[in-house]
Amino acid sequence: MKLTLRVENYSDIKERMIVEKTINWCIDKLQLTRFHSLKLRVKLDTIEECYGYCQQIEEREYIIAIDNKQSLRNFIMTIIHEMIHIKQFLTGKWNGDGEDEAETLQEELTDELWGSDIL
């Protein structure tokens, strides 16, 4: 898979590396490597009404916005949550708005990543 990843508004190199490592882990874990290409633009900023969101720009091109004013664990969980939505967009498989699947998997996957030696 060809991944184009741009992280914007990060406060330091460590924050950017956490985003990059979490996204790369999600790509492997969620089996997204089967897609030929993926473009992600991740914007870190203060978000008032939610922890994060994603939106499709074009086929296989997405923006993910993450509230950077949350604990490290919740920051990682929000990235994972939004990457589950990216999987739903790519596969075309979700029920309703997709939140049930994302909320069900986010903590389990965060625990798995958190316990690994990746971050």
C-alpha positions as CSV (number, residue, x, y, z in Angstrom):
1,M,0.0,0.0,0.0
2,K,1.1,3.5,-0.8
3,L,0.3,5.7,2.3
4,T,0.5,9.4,2.0
5,L,0.2,10.8,5.6
6,R,0.4,14.5,6.6
7,V,0.1,15.5,10.2
8,E,-0.7,19.2,10.8
9,N,-0.5,21.4,13.9
10,Y,1.5,19.0,16.1
11,S,3.1,20.5,19.1
12,D,6.3,18.6,19.0
13,I,8.0,15.7,17.1
14,K,6.9,13.2,19.8
15,E,3.2,14.1,19.2
16,R,3.6,13.6,15.4
17,M,5.4,10.3,15.9
18,I,2.6,9.0,18.2
19,V,0.1,9.9,15.4
20,E,2.2,8.2,12.7
21,K,2.9,5.1,14.7
22,T,-0.8,4.7,15.8
23,I,-2.0,5.1,12.2
24,N,0.5,2.7,10.8
25,W,-0.4,0.2,13.5
26,C,-4.1,0.6,12.7
27,I,-3.5,0.1,9.0
28,D,-1.9,-3.3,9.8
29,K,-4.4,-4.3,12.5
30,L,-7.5,-3.3,10.5
31,Q,-6.1,-5.0,7.4
32,L,-6.1,-1.9,5.3
33,T,-2.9,-2.8,3.5
34,R,-5.0,-4.6,0.9
35,F,-6.0,-1.3,-0.6
36,H,-3.6,0.1,-3.3
37,S,-3.3,3.6,-1.8
38,L,-4.6,5.8,1.0
39,K,-4.2,9.5,1.6
40,L,-4.6,10.8,5.2
41,R,-4.4,14.4,6.4
42,V,-4.5,14.5,10.2
43,K,-5.2,17.9,11.8
44,L,-4.5,18.3,15.5
45,D,-6.5,21.1,17.1
46,T,-8.9,22.1,19.8
47,I,-12.3,20.7,19.0
48,E,-15.2,21.9,21.1
49,E,-18.0,19.4,20.4
50,C,-16.2,16.0,20.1
51,Y,-12.9,14.3,20.4
52,G,-12.4,13.9,16.7
53,Y,-14.0,13.2,13.3
54,C,-13.1,12.1,9.9
55,Q,-14.5,12.9,6.5
56,Q,-13.9,11.6,3.0
57,I,-12.5,14.1,0.5
58,E,-12.2,11.8,-2.5
59,E,-11.9,8.1,-3.1
60,R,-9.3,6.8,-0.6
61,E,-8.5,10.4,0.6
62,Y,-9.6,11.5,4.1
63,I,-9.1,14.2,6.7
64,I,-9.0,13.2,10.3
65,A,-9.3,15.9,13.0
66,I,-8.2,15.1,16.5
67,D,-8.7,17.2,19.7
68,N,-5.2,17.5,21.1
69,K,-6.4,18.7,24.5
70,Q,-7.1,15.2,25.9
71,S,-5.1,12.7,27.8
72,L,-2.5,10.6,25.8
73,R,-4.6,7.5,26.1
74,N,-7.8,9.2,24.9
75,F,-5.8,10.9,22.1
76,I,-4.6,7.5,20.9
77,M,-8.1,6.0,21.4
78,T,-9.6,8.8,19.2
79,I,-7.1,8.1,16.4
80,I,-8.0,4.4,16.5
81,H,-11.8,5.3,16.6
82,E,-11.4,7.5,13.5
83,M,-9.3,4.8,11.7
84,I,-12.1,2.4,12.3
85,H,-14.3,4.8,10.4
86,I,-11.7,5.0,7.6
87,K,-12.0,1.2,7.4
88,Q,-15.8,1.5,7.1
89,F,-15.4,4.1,4.3
90,L,-12.9,1.9,2.4
91,T,-14.9,-1.3,2.7
92,G,-18.3,0.2,2.5
93,K,-19.4,-1.8,5.5
94,W,-21.1,-0.3,8.5
95,N,-24.4,-0.2,10.3
96,G,-26.2,3.1,10.8
97,D,-23.6,5.8,11.3
98,G,-20.8,3.3,12.2
99,E,-20.5,4.5,15.8
100,D,-21.5,1.2,17.4
101,E,-18.6,-0.7,15.8
102,A,-16.1,2.2,16.4
103,E,-17.1,2.5,20.1
104,T,-17.1,-1.3,20.6
105,L,-13.6,-1.7,19.1
106,Q,-11.8,1.5,20.2
107,E,-11.0,0.5,23.8
108,E,-10.0,-3.1,22.9
109,L,-7.6,-1.9,20.2
110,T,-6.3,0.9,22.4
111,D,-5.5,-1.6,25.2
112,E,-3.7,-3.8,22.6
113,L,-1.7,-1.0,21.2
114,W,-1.0,0.5,24.7
115,G,0.3,-2.9,25.8
116,S,2.6,-3.3,22.8
117,D,6.1,-1.9,22.5
118,I,5.2,0.3,19.6
119,L,4.7,3.7,21.3
